[in-house]
Amino acid sequence: MTTVNQRITGLLHKPLEPLRAAGRTDAGAWPVIGGLILIAVVFGSLNEHFLSAENLTNLALQMAATGTISLGIIMVILLGEIDLSAGSVSGLCAVVMTILYVHHGWNPLVAVAAALGCAVLVGLLHGWMFTKLRMPSFVVTLAGLIGWQGLMLYLLGRGGTINLPFEGLLAGLSDTWLPLWAGWLVAALIVAGWSAGSLVNRRLRRGADLPVTSGLWLTLRLAGLAGVLAVVVLVLSADRGVPLLLVIFGTLVVCLDLMLRHTVFGRHMYAVGGNAEAARRAGINITRIRVLAFVAGSTLAAFGGILAASRLAAVNQSSGGSDTLLMAIAAAVIGGTSLFGGRGRAYAALLGILVIQSITNGMLLLSVDSSVRYMVTAAVLAIAVAIDSLARRGQPR
Amino acid sequence: MLAASNISKRYGAVQALDGVSLDLPDGEVVALVGDNGAGKSTLVKVLSGVVTADDGVIEQDGRPVRIASPHEAQHLGVSTVHQDLALCENLDVVGNLFLGAERRRWTVLNHIRMERSARDLLSSLDVRIRDIRVPVAMLSGGQRQSVAIARALIGEPRVVILDEPTAALGVEQTAQVLDLIRRLRDRGLAVLVISHNLADVRAVSDRIVVLRLGRNAGEFDTAQSSPEAVVAAITGGTV
Protein backbone atom coordinates (compact mmCIF):
# COMPACT_ATOMS: atom_id res chain seq x y z
CA MET A 1 0.00 0.00 0.00
CA THR A 2 2.75 2.40 0.93
CA THR A 3 4.57 1.65 -2.31
CA VAL A 4 1.41 2.52 -4.24
CA ASN A 5 1.16 5.77 -2.33
CA GLN A 6 4.80 6.49 -2.99
CA ARG A 7 4.30 5.89 -6.67
CA ILE A 8 1.29 8.20 -6.78
CA THR A 9 3.13 10.99 -4.96
CA GLY A 10 6.06 10.38 -7.24
CA LEU A 11 3.81 10.71 -10.26
CA LEU A 12 2.38 13.96 -8.96
CA HIS A 13 5.83 15.40 -8.57
CA LYS A 14 7.31 13.97 -11.73
CA PRO A 15 4.45 13.02 -14.03
CA LEU A 16 6.72 11.96 -16.87
CA GLU A 17 8.88 9.63 -14.78
CA PRO A 18 7.36 6.37 -16.16
CA LEU A 19 8.45 7.42 -19.63
CA ARG A 20 12.01 7.17 -18.43
CA ALA A 21 11.66 3.79 -16.85
CA ALA A 22 14.97 1.99 -16.47
CA GLY A 23 15.99 -0.33 -19.26
CA ARG A 24 14.60 1.80 -22.07
CA THR A 25 16.50 4.17 -24.27
CA ASP A 26 13.35 5.31 -26.01
CA ALA A 27 9.67 4.75 -25.68
CA GLY A 28 9.61 2.83 -28.97
CA ALA A 29 6.84 3.15 -31.51
CA TRP A 30 4.01 2.81 -28.98
CA PRO A 31 3.38 6.53 -28.29
CA VAL A 32 3.09 7.13 -32.03
CA ILE A 33 0.73 4.21 -32.56
CA GLY A 34 -1.34 5.42 -29.61
CA GLY A 35 -1.39 8.88 -31.17
CA LEU A 36 -2.59 7.45 -34.47
CA ILE A 37 -5.44 5.59 -32.79
CA LEU A 38 -6.39 8.80 -30.96
CA ILE A 39 -6.37 10.73 -34.24
CA ALA A 40 -8.52 8.07 -35.92
CA VAL A 41 -11.06 8.11 -33.06
CA VAL A 42 -11.24 11.91 -32.81
CA PHE A 43 -11.52 12.72 -36.51
CA GLY A 44 -13.61 9.63 -37.19
CA SER A 45 -16.22 10.77 -34.68
CA LEU A 46 -16.14 14.40 -35.86
CA ASN A 47 -16.52 13.57 -39.53
CA GLU A 48 -17.89 10.34 -40.95
CA HIS A 49 -15.85 10.74 -44.14
CA PHE A 50 -12.49 10.61 -42.38
CA LEU A 51 -12.40 6.82 -42.08
CA SER A 52 -14.08 6.22 -45.44
CA ALA A 53 -12.20 4.12 -47.99
CA GLU A 54 -11.96 7.04 -50.39
CA ASN A 55 -10.43 9.39 -47.85
CA LEU A 56 -7.98 6.80 -46.54
CA THR A 57 -6.89 6.13 -50.12
CA ASN A 58 -6.29 9.86 -50.59
CA LEU A 59 -4.33 9.83 -47.35
CA ALA A 60 -2.11 7.03 -48.68
CA LEU A 61 -1.49 9.02 -51.86
CA GLN A 62 -0.70 12.21 -49.94
CA MET A 63 1.81 10.39 -47.72
CA ALA A 64 4.14 8.91 -50.28
CA ALA A 65 5.98 11.98 -51.57
CA THR A 66 6.68 13.75 -48.29
CA GLY A 67 7.27 10.39 -46.62
CA THR A 68 10.05 9.60 -49.09
CA ILE A 69 11.66 12.99 -48.45
CA SER A 70 11.36 12.23 -44.74
CA LEU A 71 13.25 8.96 -45.26
CA GLY A 72 16.12 10.98 -46.68
CA ILE A 73 16.00 13.35 -43.72
CA ILE A 74 16.27 10.35 -41.40
CA MET A 75 19.52 9.27 -43.08
CA VAL A 76 21.06 12.62 -42.14
CA ILE A 77 19.43 12.99 -38.71
CA LEU A 78 20.78 9.55 -37.74
CA LEU A 79 24.25 11.10 -37.86
CA GLY A 80 23.06 13.92 -35.60
CA GLU A 81 23.16 16.36 -38.52
CA ILE A 82 20.34 18.14 -40.34
CA ASP A 83 19.38 18.54 -44.00
CA LEU A 84 17.37 21.72 -44.57
CA SER A 85 17.80 21.52 -48.33
CA ALA A 86 15.64 18.42 -48.86
CA GLY A 87 12.56 20.37 -49.96
CA SER A 88 14.45 22.52 -52.45
CA VAL A 89 16.39 19.54 -53.79
CA SER A 90 13.14 17.63 -54.30
CA GLY A 91 11.69 20.55 -56.26
CA LEU A 92 14.85 21.09 -58.29
CA CYS A 93 15.18 17.45 -59.30
CA ALA A 94 11.49 17.20 -60.17
CA VAL A 95 11.93 20.23 -62.45
CA VAL A 96 15.08 18.75 -64.03
CA MET A 97 13.23 15.50 -64.67
CA THR A 98 10.21 17.30 -66.15
CA ILE A 99 12.26 19.54 -68.42
CA LEU A 100 14.25 16.60 -69.79
CA TYR A 101 11.10 14.54 -70.26
CA VAL A 102 8.64 17.16 -71.57
CA HIS A 103 10.86 19.72 -73.34
CA HIS A 104 13.63 17.47 -74.58
CA GLY A 105 11.56 14.36 -75.15
CA TRP A 106 13.81 12.03 -73.16
CA ASN A 107 12.64 8.58 -72.18
CA PRO A 108 10.90 9.07 -68.80
CA LEU A 109 13.08 6.49 -67.02
CA VAL A 110 16.26 8.13 -68.31
CA ALA A 111 14.91 11.51 -67.22
CA VAL A 112 14.25 10.13 -63.74
CA ALA A 113 17.74 8.61 -63.61
CA ALA A 114 19.26 11.93 -64.68
CA ALA A 115 17.32 13.78 -61.97
CA LEU A 116 18.50 11.28 -59.35
CA GLY A 117 22.04 11.72 -60.70
CA CYS A 118 21.72 15.47 -60.09
CA ALA A 119 20.63 14.72 -56.53
CA VAL A 120 23.71 12.53 -56.02
CA LEU A 121 25.91 15.43 -57.14
CA VAL A 122 24.07 17.82 -54.80
CA GLY A 123 24.54 15.37 -51.93
CA LEU A 124 28.25 14.98 -52.75
CA LEU A 125 28.63 18.76 -52.72
CA HIS A 126 26.87 19.07 -49.36
CA GLY A 127 28.91 16.21 -47.93
CA TRP A 128 32.14 17.71 -49.21
CA MET A 129 31.35 21.12 -47.73
CA PHE A 130 30.43 19.49 -44.44
CA THR A 131 33.39 17.10 -44.11
CA LYS A 132 36.21 18.88 -45.91
CA LEU A 133 35.36 22.55 -45.41
CA ARG A 134 34.10 21.68 -41.91
CA MET A 135 31.01 23.85 -42.34
CA PRO A 136 28.14 23.04 -39.97
CA SER A 137 25.51 20.93 -41.73
CA PHE A 138 22.89 23.49 -40.73
CA VAL A 139 24.63 26.20 -42.73
CA VAL A 140 25.55 23.98 -45.67
CA THR A 141 21.99 22.86 -46.16
CA LEU A 142 20.53 26.28 -45.36
CA ALA A 143 22.55 27.58 -48.29
CA GLY A 144 21.22 24.61 -50.24
CA LEU A 145 17.65 25.45 -49.23
CA ILE A 146 17.94 28.91 -50.74
CA GLY A 147 20.32 28.15 -53.60
CA TRP A 148 18.67 25.07 -55.08
CA GLN A 149 15.29 26.76 -54.96
CA GLY A 150 16.85 29.64 -56.86
CA LEU A 151 18.23 27.26 -59.48
CA MET A 152 14.82 25.62 -59.78
CA LEU A 153 13.12 28.98 -60.39
CA TYR A 154 15.81 29.83 -62.95
CA LEU A 155 15.23 26.55 -64.80
CA LEU A 156 11.46 27.04 -64.76
CA GLY A 157 11.90 30.44 -66.35
CA ARG A 158 9.04 32.80 -66.96
CA GLY A 159 6.32 30.22 -67.56
CA GLY A 160 6.57 28.87 -64.06
CA THR A 161 4.57 25.70 -64.67
CA ILE A 162 5.29 22.61 -66.77
CA ASN A 163 2.58 19.97 -67.06
CA LEU A 164 3.31 16.26 -67.30
CA PRO A 165 1.27 14.53 -70.02
CA PHE A 166 -1.56 12.64 -68.32
CA GLU A 167 -1.19 9.47 -70.35
CA GLY A 168 2.59 9.27 -69.79
CA LEU A 169 4.37 6.82 -67.51
CA LEU A 170 5.21 9.45 -64.90
CA ALA A 171 1.75 10.88 -64.34
CA GLY A 172 0.43 7.33 -64.50
CA LEU A 173 2.68 6.40 -61.59
CA SER A 174 0.31 8.02 -59.10
CA ASP A 175 -2.80 6.86 -60.96
CA THR A 176 -2.02 3.15 -61.00
CA TRP A 177 -3.92 0.86 -58.67
CA LEU A 178 -3.27 -2.76 -57.86
CA PRO A 179 -6.18 -5.07 -58.70
CA LEU A 180 -7.66 -6.89 -55.73
CA TRP A 181 -5.68 -10.09 -56.29
CA ALA A 182 -2.40 -8.19 -56.60
CA GLY A 183 -3.10 -6.31 -53.39
CA TRP A 184 -3.62 -9.57 -51.52
CA LEU A 185 -0.57 -11.09 -53.21
CA VAL A 186 1.66 -8.23 -52.04
CA ALA A 187 0.32 -8.53 -48.49
CA ALA A 188 0.79 -12.31 -48.54
CA LEU A 189 4.34 -11.97 -49.85
CA ILE A 190 5.24 -9.51 -47.09
CA VAL A 191 3.83 -11.80 -44.39
CA ALA A 192 5.50 -14.87 -45.93
CA GLY A 193 8.84 -13.08 -46.26
CA TRP A 194 8.69 -11.82 -42.71
CA SER A 195 7.78 -15.19 -41.22
CA ALA A 196 10.38 -17.04 -43.30
CA GLY A 197 13.01 -14.55 -42.14
CA SER A 198 12.00 -14.93 -38.50
CA LEU A 199 11.91 -18.73 -38.69
CA VAL A 200 15.31 -19.00 -40.37
CA ASN A 201 16.79 -16.55 -37.87
CA ARG A 202 15.25 -18.55 -35.01
CA ARG A 203 16.70 -21.78 -36.31
CA LEU A 204 20.13 -20.31 -36.82
CA ARG A 205 20.07 -18.82 -33.33
CA ARG A 206 19.00 -22.17 -31.87
CA GLY A 207 21.80 -23.81 -33.81
CA ALA A 208 24.31 -21.36 -32.35
CA ASP A 209 22.84 -21.95 -28.88
CA LEU A 210 21.67 -18.37 -28.52
CA PRO A 211 18.47 -17.28 -26.73
CA VAL A 212 15.47 -16.92 -29.05
CA THR A 213 12.38 -14.77 -28.76
CA SER A 214 9.40 -16.74 -27.49
CA GLY A 215 7.26 -18.43 -30.09
CA LEU A 216 4.13 -16.82 -28.65
CA TRP A 217 5.50 -13.30 -29.05
CA LEU A 218 6.58 -14.11 -32.60
CA THR A 219 3.14 -15.47 -33.47
CA LEU A 220 1.48 -12.41 -31.95
CA ARG A 221 3.65 -10.07 -33.98
CA LEU A 222 3.04 -12.08 -37.12
CA ALA A 223 -0.71 -12.02 -36.49
CA GLY A 224 -0.54 -8.28 -35.85
CA LEU A 225 1.34 -7.65 -39.08
CA ALA A 226 -1.04 -9.86 -41.08
CA GLY A 227 -4.04 -8.17 -39.49
CA VAL A 228 -2.82 -4.64 -40.25
CA LEU A 229 -1.95 -5.54 -43.85
CA ALA A 230 -5.32 -7.27 -44.35
CA VAL A 231 -7.18 -4.19 -43.09
CA VAL A 232 -5.12 -1.92 -45.35
CA VAL A 233 -5.78 -4.06 -48.43
CA LEU A 234 -9.50 -4.45 -47.59
CA VAL A 235 -10.06 -0.73 -47.01
CA LEU A 236 -8.05 0.45 -50.02
CA SER A 237 -9.61 -2.15 -52.31
CA ALA A 238 -13.07 -0.93 -51.32
CA ASP A 239 -12.17 2.27 -53.17
CA ARG A 240 -9.83 2.20 -56.16
CA GLY A 241 -7.40 -0.46 -54.96
CA VAL A 242 -3.95 -0.32 -53.33
CA PRO A 243 -2.14 2.65 -54.90
CA LEU A 244 1.17 1.85 -56.58
CA LEU A 245 2.58 4.96 -54.89
CA LEU A 246 2.00 3.39 -51.47
CA VAL A 247 3.71 0.17 -52.57
CA ILE A 248 6.74 2.14 -53.78
CA PHE A 249 6.97 4.11 -50.54
CA GLY A 250 6.51 0.97 -48.44
CA THR A 251 9.22 -0.86 -50.39
CA LEU A 252 11.63 2.03 -49.83
CA VAL A 253 10.93 2.04 -46.09
CA VAL A 254 11.45 -1.71 -45.75
CA CYS A 255 14.64 -1.76 -47.88
CA LEU A 256 16.14 1.16 -45.99
CA ASP A 257 15.32 -0.41 -42.65
CA LEU A 258 16.93 -3.70 -43.66
CA MET A 259 19.99 -1.82 -44.90
CA LEU A 260 20.34 0.17 -41.69
CA ARG A 261 20.02 -2.83 -39.42
CA HIS A 262 21.73 -5.61 -41.33
CA THR A 263 24.59 -4.14 -43.33
CA VAL A 264 28.00 -2.92 -42.28
CA PHE A 265 27.16 0.50 -43.73
CA GLY A 266 24.04 0.76 -41.57
CA ARG A 267 25.93 -0.30 -38.45
CA HIS A 268 28.56 2.33 -39.16
CA MET A 269 25.84 4.97 -39.66
CA TYR A 270 24.55 4.28 -36.16
CA ALA A 271 28.10 4.21 -34.78
CA VAL A 272 28.99 7.60 -36.27
CA GLY A 273 25.68 9.01 -35.03
CA GLY A 274 26.29 7.64 -31.54
CA ASN A 275 29.94 8.54 -31.03
CA ALA A 276 31.89 9.76 -34.05
CA GLU A 277 35.23 9.77 -32.21
CA ALA A 278 34.78 6.17 -31.07
CA ALA A 279 33.83 5.18 -34.62
CA ARG A 280 36.93 6.90 -35.98
CA ARG A 281 39.21 5.16 -33.48
CA ALA A 282 37.60 1.83 -34.38
CA GLY A 283 38.91 2.35 -37.90
CA ILE A 284 35.65 3.47 -39.53
CA ASN A 285 36.04 5.99 -42.33
CA ILE A 286 33.64 8.55 -40.90
CA THR A 287 34.10 11.02 -43.76
CA ARG A 288 32.86 8.39 -46.20
CA ILE A 289 29.84 7.56 -44.01
CA ARG A 290 28.94 11.23 -43.66
CA VAL A 291 29.19 11.99 -47.38
CA LEU A 292 27.14 8.89 -48.20
CA ALA A 293 24.46 9.96 -45.72
CA PHE A 294 24.10 13.34 -47.43
CA VAL A 295 24.02 11.65 -50.84
CA ALA A 296 21.31 9.24 -49.66
CA GLY A 297 19.37 12.14 -48.15
CA SER A 298 19.42 14.18 -51.36
CA THR A 299 18.63 11.21 -53.58
CA LEU A 300 15.61 10.20 -51.51
CA ALA A 301 14.48 13.84 -51.46
CA ALA A 302 14.71 13.94 -55.26
CA PHE A 303 12.74 10.73 -55.54
CA GLY A 304 10.08 12.20 -53.25
CA GLY A 305 9.99 15.28 -55.47
CA ILE A 306 9.44 13.12 -58.54
CA LEU A 307 6.56 11.33 -56.79
CA ALA A 308 5.05 14.71 -55.87
CA ALA A 309 5.36 15.90 -59.47
CA SER A 310 3.69 12.70 -60.64
CA ARG A 311 0.79 13.22 -58.26
CA LEU A 312 0.31 16.84 -59.29
CA ALA A 313 0.99 15.93 -62.95
CA ALA A 314 3.01 19.14 -63.08
CA VAL A 315 5.89 21.06 -61.60
CA ASN A 316 5.59 24.71 -60.70
CA GLN A 317 7.29 27.41 -58.70
CA SER A 318 6.06 26.01 -55.42
CA SER A 319 7.35 22.45 -56.07
CA GLY A 320 9.14 21.30 -52.94
CA GLY A 321 8.45 24.66 -51.37
CA SER A 322 6.13 25.93 -48.63
CA ASP A 323 5.93 23.41 -45.81
CA THR A 324 7.32 20.27 -47.55
CA LEU A 325 10.66 20.40 -45.75
CA LEU A 326 9.19 21.20 -42.35
CA MET A 327 6.64 18.41 -42.64
CA ALA A 328 9.35 15.95 -43.66
CA ILE A 329 11.54 16.85 -40.70
CA ALA A 330 8.57 16.83 -38.33
CA ALA A 331 7.53 13.40 -39.62
CA ALA A 332 11.00 11.96 -38.99
CA VAL A 333 11.05 13.31 -35.45
CA ILE A 334 7.45 12.42 -34.59
CA GLY A 335 8.14 8.89 -35.84
CA GLY A 336 10.84 8.55 -33.19
CA THR A 337 14.13 9.52 -34.85
CA SER A 338 16.34 11.25 -32.31
CA LEU A 339 17.68 14.64 -33.37
CA PHE A 340 20.72 13.89 -31.22
CA GLY A 341 21.72 11.18 -33.67
CA GLY A 342 22.26 7.45 -33.48
CA ARG A 343 18.71 6.43 -32.65
CA GLY A 344 15.73 5.81 -34.88
CA ARG A 345 14.58 3.51 -37.62
CA ALA A 346 13.35 3.90 -41.17
CA TYR A 347 9.82 3.09 -40.01
CA ALA A 348 9.83 6.48 -38.28
CA ALA A 349 9.18 8.08 -41.67
CA LEU A 350 6.11 5.92 -42.25
CA LEU A 351 4.64 6.42 -38.78
CA GLY A 352 5.49 10.12 -38.60
CA ILE A 353 4.10 11.02 -42.00
CA LEU A 354 0.97 9.01 -41.18
CA VAL A 355 0.44 11.15 -38.06
CA ILE A 356 1.09 14.47 -39.79
CA GLN A 357 -0.87 13.68 -42.91
CA SER A 358 -3.85 12.36 -40.88
CA ILE A 359 -3.99 15.60 -38.91
CA THR A 360 -3.74 17.70 -42.07
CA ASN A 361 -6.30 15.58 -43.88
CA GLY A 362 -8.71 15.49 -40.94
CA MET A 363 -8.52 19.22 -40.38
CA LEU A 364 -9.12 19.89 -44.07
CA LEU A 365 -12.21 17.65 -43.94
CA LEU A 366 -13.49 19.65 -40.99
CA SER A 367 -12.63 22.82 -42.97
CA VAL A 368 -10.58 24.06 -40.04
CA ASP A 369 -8.47 27.08 -40.90
CA SER A 370 -4.84 26.30 -41.73
CA SER A 371 -3.81 28.50 -38.78
CA VAL A 372 -5.29 25.93 -36.38
CA ARG A 373 -3.81 23.09 -38.40
CA TYR A 374 -0.31 24.51 -38.04
CA MET A 375 -0.75 24.99 -34.32
CA VAL A 376 -1.96 21.42 -33.79
CA THR A 377 0.90 20.02 -35.89
CA ALA A 378 3.34 22.11 -33.85
CA ALA A 379 1.93 20.74 -30.60
CA VAL A 380 2.33 17.16 -31.83
CA LEU A 381 5.91 17.87 -32.90
CA ALA A 382 6.72 19.47 -29.54
CA ILE A 383 5.32 16.48 -27.67
CA ALA A 384 7.34 14.05 -29.81
CA VAL A 385 10.60 15.91 -29.18
CA ALA A 386 9.82 16.20 -25.48
CA ILE A 387 9.41 12.42 -25.28
CA ASP A 388 12.71 11.97 -27.10
CA SER A 389 14.57 14.35 -24.80
CA LEU A 390 13.14 12.80 -21.66
CA ALA A 391 13.96 9.29 -22.82
CA ARG A 392 17.49 10.44 -23.45
CA ARG A 393 17.82 12.12 -20.08
CA GLY A 394 16.64 8.88 -18.49
CA GLN A 395 19.78 7.10 -19.65
CA PRO A 396 22.24 6.49 -16.86
CA ARG A 397 25.36 8.37 -17.83
CA MET B 1 57.28 -10.31 -24.79
CA LEU B 2 57.38 -6.64 -25.71
CA ALA B 3 60.36 -4.63 -24.54
CA ALA B 4 61.05 -0.94 -24.94
CA SER B 5 64.47 0.42 -24.12
CA ASN B 6 66.04 3.86 -24.03
CA ILE B 7 62.88 5.56 -25.27
CA SER B 8 63.15 9.34 -25.55
CA LYS B 9 60.55 11.79 -26.69
CA ARG B 10 60.70 15.56 -26.77
CA TYR B 11 57.80 17.95 -27.27
CA GLY B 12 59.37 21.29 -28.13
CA ALA B 13 61.30 22.35 -25.04
CA VAL B 14 59.82 19.61 -22.86
CA GLN B 15 61.71 16.32 -22.53
CA ALA B 16 58.70 14.06 -21.90
CA LEU B 17 60.70 10.82 -21.91
CA ASP B 18 64.43 10.52 -21.34
CA GLY B 19 65.86 7.05 -21.91
CA VAL B 20 62.98 5.08 -20.39
CA SER B 21 62.94 1.27 -20.49
CA LEU B 22 60.02 -1.06 -19.92
CA ASP B 23 59.62 -4.83 -20.25
CA LEU B 24 56.22 -6.45 -20.72
CA PRO B 25 56.63 -10.26 -20.40
CA ASP B 26 53.75 -12.57 -21.29
CA GLY B 27 51.47 -13.53 -18.41
CA GLU B 28 52.48 -10.64 -16.19
CA VAL B 29 50.65 -7.53 -15.02
CA VAL B 30 52.95 -4.54 -14.94
CA ALA B 31 51.76 -1.35 -13.28
CA LEU B 32 53.09 1.96 -14.55
CA VAL B 33 52.88 4.64 -11.88
CA GLY B 34 54.17 8.14 -11.44
CA ASP B 35 53.04 11.65 -10.65
CA ASN B 36 51.35 13.90 -13.19
CA GLY B 37 53.83 14.78 -15.93
CA ALA B 38 56.06 11.80 -15.19
CA GLY B 39 55.70 10.59 -18.78
CA LYS B 40 53.25 7.71 -18.32
CA SER B 41 50.87 8.87 -21.05
CA THR B 42 53.68 9.58 -23.48
CA LEU B 43 55.13 6.11 -22.98
CA VAL B 44 51.71 4.57 -23.57
CA LYS B 45 51.28 6.67 -26.70
CA VAL B 46 54.64 5.45 -27.98
CA LEU B 47 53.69 1.81 -27.36
CA SER B 48 50.25 2.18 -28.92
CA GLY B 49 51.54 4.01 -31.98
CA VAL B 50 49.83 7.33 -31.33
CA VAL B 51 53.19 9.13 -31.29
CA THR B 52 56.62 7.97 -32.47
CA ALA B 53 59.63 8.08 -30.18
CA ASP B 54 62.59 10.30 -31.10
CA ASP B 55 65.00 7.67 -29.94
CA GLY B 56 65.05 4.15 -28.54
CA VAL B 57 64.25 0.60 -29.54
CA ILE B 58 61.09 -1.47 -29.22
CA GLU B 59 61.57 -5.22 -29.50
CA GLN B 60 59.09 -8.04 -29.75
CA ASP B 61 60.47 -11.47 -28.86
CA GLY B 62 63.96 -10.07 -29.31
CA ARG B 63 63.35 -8.68 -32.79
CA PRO B 64 63.26 -4.89 -33.23
CA VAL B 65 59.86 -3.63 -34.45
CA ARG B 66 58.51 -0.31 -35.65
CA ILE B 67 55.27 1.10 -34.20
CA ALA B 68 54.51 4.17 -36.29
CA SER B 69 50.71 4.12 -36.20
CA PRO B 70 47.88 2.71 -34.07
CA HIS B 71 47.23 0.34 -36.93
CA GLU B 72 50.78 -1.05 -36.78
CA ALA B 73 50.45 -1.42 -33.03
CA GLN B 74 47.29 -3.48 -33.47
CA HIS B 75 49.02 -5.52 -36.14
CA LEU B 76 51.76 -6.39 -33.66
CA GLY B 77 49.12 -7.42 -31.13
CA VAL B 78 49.25 -4.32 -28.92
CA SER B 79 45.75 -3.32 -27.91
CA THR B 80 44.96 -0.19 -25.89
CA VAL B 81 41.91 0.67 -23.79
CA HIS B 82 41.83 4.44 -23.45
CA GLN B 83 40.51 6.16 -20.39
CA ASP B 84 37.39 7.46 -22.16
CA LEU B 85 36.59 3.89 -23.35
CA ALA B 86 35.39 5.10 -26.79
CA LEU B 87 32.16 3.15 -26.78
CA CYS B 88 29.11 3.96 -28.89
CA GLU B 89 26.42 4.30 -26.24
CA ASN B 90 23.57 3.77 -28.70
CA LEU B 91 24.88 0.40 -29.90
CA ASP B 92 24.49 -2.81 -27.96
CA VAL B 93 27.33 -4.79 -26.41
CA VAL B 94 27.79 -6.99 -29.48
CA GLY B 95 27.85 -3.94 -31.77
CA ASN B 96 30.51 -2.30 -29.64
CA LEU B 97 32.70 -5.38 -29.30
CA PHE B 98 32.90 -5.79 -33.07
CA LEU B 99 32.85 -2.11 -34.02
CA GLY B 100 35.08 -1.65 -37.06
CA ALA B 101 35.75 -5.41 -37.15
CA GLU B 102 32.25 -6.66 -37.97
CA ARG B 103 31.90 -10.28 -38.97
CA ARG B 104 30.14 -10.17 -42.31
CA ARG B 105 29.18 -11.99 -45.43
CA TRP B 106 29.75 -9.50 -48.25
CA THR B 107 28.25 -6.46 -46.63
CA VAL B 108 25.58 -8.24 -44.61
CA LEU B 109 26.28 -8.44 -40.89
CA ASN B 110 26.57 -11.92 -39.46
CA HIS B 111 24.63 -11.14 -36.27
CA ILE B 112 24.60 -14.71 -35.05
CA ARG B 113 28.31 -15.35 -35.34
CA MET B 114 29.08 -12.05 -33.64
CA GLU B 115 26.68 -12.67 -30.78
CA ARG B 116 28.00 -16.21 -30.28
CA SER B 117 31.62 -15.00 -30.11
CA ALA B 118 30.62 -12.11 -27.87
CA ARG B 119 28.88 -14.42 -25.39
CA ASP B 120 31.81 -16.85 -25.43
CA LEU B 121 34.31 -14.06 -24.90
CA LEU B 122 32.35 -12.42 -22.08
CA SER B 123 31.72 -15.67 -20.26
CA SER B 124 35.37 -16.72 -20.59
CA LEU B 125 36.22 -13.43 -18.89
CA ASP B 126 33.43 -14.00 -16.37
CA VAL B 127 31.87 -10.66 -17.28
CA ARG B 128 28.21 -10.73 -16.27
CA ILE B 129 25.81 -8.59 -18.28
CA ARG B 130 22.15 -9.54 -18.00
CA ASP B 131 21.15 -8.66 -21.56
CA ILE B 132 23.94 -8.04 -24.04
CA ARG B 133 21.47 -6.69 -26.58
CA VAL B 134 20.60 -3.51 -24.71
CA PRO B 135 22.43 -0.29 -25.62
CA VAL B 136 25.68 0.23 -23.74
CA ALA B 137 24.16 3.42 -22.27
CA MET B 138 22.13 1.13 -20.02
CA LEU B 139 25.19 -0.52 -18.42
CA SER B 140 26.99 0.42 -15.22
CA GLY B 141 30.44 2.00 -15.29
CA GLY B 142 32.12 -1.29 -14.39
CA GLN B 143 30.25 -3.17 -17.08
CA ARG B 144 31.22 -0.55 -19.66
CA GLN B 145 34.87 -0.80 -18.61
CA SER B 146 34.58 -4.60 -18.95
CA VAL B 147 33.07 -4.23 -22.43
CA ALA B 148 35.90 -1.89 -23.44
CA ILE B 149 38.49 -4.36 -22.15
CA ALA B 150 36.75 -7.30 -23.82
CA ARG B 151 36.74 -5.31 -27.06
CA ALA B 152 40.51 -4.99 -26.82
CA LEU B 153 40.67 -8.79 -26.96
CA ILE B 154 38.71 -9.17 -30.19
CA GLY B 155 41.82 -8.92 -32.37
CA GLU B 156 43.62 -11.67 -30.38
CA PRO B 157 46.26 -9.30 -28.98
CA ARG B 158 49.38 -10.29 -27.03
CA VAL B 159 49.73 -7.05 -25.08
CA VAL B 160 46.87 -5.10 -23.51
CA ILE B 161 47.41 -1.56 -22.25
CA LEU B 162 44.81 -0.20 -19.82
CA ASP B 163 44.81 3.54 -19.14
CA GLU B 164 43.31 4.32 -15.70
CA PRO B 165 40.85 1.40 -15.82
CA THR B 166 39.45 2.01 -12.33
CA ALA B 167 39.50 5.80 -12.20
CA ALA B 168 35.75 6.37 -12.42
CA LEU B 169 34.52 3.25 -10.64
CA GLY B 170 33.03 2.45 -7.25
CA VAL B 171 34.45 -0.12 -4.83
CA GLU B 172 32.58 -3.18 -6.08
CA GLN B 173 32.99 -2.33 -9.75
CA THR B 174 36.71 -1.74 -9.19
CA ALA B 175 36.95 -5.23 -7.72
CA GLN B 176 35.23 -6.67 -10.80
CA VAL B 177 37.61 -4.90 -13.17
CA LEU B 178 40.66 -5.99 -11.16
CA ASP B 179 39.42 -9.58 -11.37
CA LEU B 180 39.09 -9.13 -15.10
CA ILE B 181 42.68 -7.89 -15.32
CA ARG B 182 43.88 -11.03 -13.44
CA ARG B 183 42.02 -13.19 -15.96
CA LEU B 184 43.81 -11.43 -18.80
CA ARG B 185 47.08 -12.40 -17.14
CA ASP B 186 45.89 -15.98 -16.71
CA ARG B 187 45.29 -16.08 -20.46
CA GLY B 188 49.01 -15.43 -20.89
CA LEU B 189 48.66 -11.84 -22.05
CA ALA B 190 51.12 -9.15 -21.15
CA VAL B 191 49.16 -6.42 -19.34
CA LEU B 192 50.26 -2.85 -18.68
CA VAL B 193 48.07 -0.92 -16.22
CA ILE B 194 48.46 2.83 -15.79
CA SER B 195 46.98 3.95 -12.53
CA HIS B 196 47.01 6.65 -9.90
CA ASN B 197 45.52 4.37 -7.31
CA LEU B 198 48.32 2.59 -5.45
CA ALA B 199 45.89 0.30 -3.62
CA ASP B 200 44.59 -1.04 -6.94
CA VAL B 201 48.13 -1.31 -8.26
CA ARG B 202 49.22 -3.39 -5.27
CA ALA B 203 46.12 -5.56 -5.55
CA VAL B 204 46.55 -6.52 -9.17
CA SER B 205 50.11 -6.10 -10.41
CA ASP B 206 53.12 -8.41 -10.37
CA ARG B 207 55.62 -5.65 -10.89
CA ILE B 208 55.54 -1.86 -10.43
CA VAL B 209 57.49 0.46 -12.70
CA VAL B 210 57.85 4.02 -11.47
CA LEU B 211 58.48 6.97 -13.75
CA ARG B 212 59.58 10.34 -12.49
CA LEU B 213 60.20 13.40 -14.66
CA GLY B 214 60.51 11.27 -17.79
CA ARG B 215 63.01 8.80 -16.36
CA ASN B 216 62.86 5.34 -14.79
CA ALA B 217 62.70 5.97 -11.05
CA GLY B 218 62.55 2.46 -9.72
CA GLU B 219 61.14 -0.98 -10.31
CA PHE B 220 59.55 -3.12 -7.61
CA ASP B 221 58.37 -6.67 -7.24
CA THR B 222 54.88 -5.92 -5.91
CA ALA B 223 54.80 -8.76 -3.40
CA GLN B 224 58.09 -7.79 -1.77
CA SER B 225 57.92 -4.00 -1.86
CA SER B 226 56.69 -1.67 0.81
CA PRO B 227 54.12 1.01 -0.11
CA GLU B 228 56.42 3.64 1.38
CA ALA B 229 59.24 2.70 -0.95
CA VAL B 230 56.97 3.05 -4.00
CA VAL B 231 55.63 6.42 -2.84
CA ALA B 232 59.17 7.60 -2.19
CA ALA B 233 60.16 6.61 -5.73
CA ILE B 234 57.18 8.48 -7.15
CA THR B 235 57.79 11.69 -5.21
CA GLY B 236 61.56 11.50 -5.29
CA GLY B 237 61.74 11.56 -1.49
CA THR B 238 63.62 9.14 0.75
CA VAL B 239 62.10 6.35 2.80
Interface residues (C-beta under 8 A of the other chain):
Chain A: A22 G23 T25 N201 L204 R205 A208 D209 L210 H262 T263 V264 F265 R267 Y270 A271 G273 G274 N275 E277 A278 A279 R281 A282 G283 I284 G342 R343 Q395 P396 R397
Chain B: P70 H71 H82 A86 L87 C88 E89 N90 L91 G95 L99 G100 A101 E102 R104 T107 V108 L109 H111 I112 R113 E115 R116 R119 V134 P135 A137 M138 S140
